[in-house]
Amino acid sequence: MKRVAQCPWQTRPTHKRNRQIQVDGYRPIVYGYCPQDEDCASCAGTGFKPNIEVRMGRDYDFVPCPYCAPEDYKKRVERLKDKLPK
């Protein structure tokens, strides 16, 4: 029986419904210490992972799932890089 790769973000809120992941509104992506290659399932090869630490009472946003929609995620990361807090 062949094993099918499972999305590492599949347990996140809203993921199964709309292929997006709920993230922190202030810092939606964080640098992910992983190899920056096209096959990276958790950052779509961008080096940035979704910041899933959403705290009570804080703003939140949604980003495309890097595993299910890698091209959409790459585009979103490029737009978000300049807006990240220094």
Secondary structure, 3 states (H helix, E strand, C coil): CCCCCCCCCCCCCCHHHHCEEEEECCCCEEECCCCCCCCCCCCCCCCEEECCCCCCCCCEEEEECCCCCHHHHHHHHHHHHCCCCC
